[in-house]
Amino acid sequence: MTCPNGPTAIWVLLLLATLAGFGGAGAAGWGFAAVMLAATVKAHLVVRYYMELRAAPMAWLLLFDGLVGLSGALITALHFLD
């Protein structure tokens, strides 16, 4: 995923994802899943653009993207199991 406008566009996406998280902070059920999706997107953007992993070897990209996705999915699944 590349961003044509650089850091400003990434910052705006992070801001929008944060506002989405605040908007659904007390949500249950599918609202919680939407908040977790926003948090997972934020983590992905931070790892790729602010930790400079967008130019890393493919193995590192797969590892970190997998960890971000797996942790978001695991937290969501554990929430629905309760």
Secondary structure, DSSP 8 states (H G I E B T S, - for coil): ---TTTHHHHHHHHHHHHHHHHHTTT--THHHHHHHHHHHHHHHHIIIIIS-GGGS-HHHHHHHHHHHHHHHHHHHHHHHH-
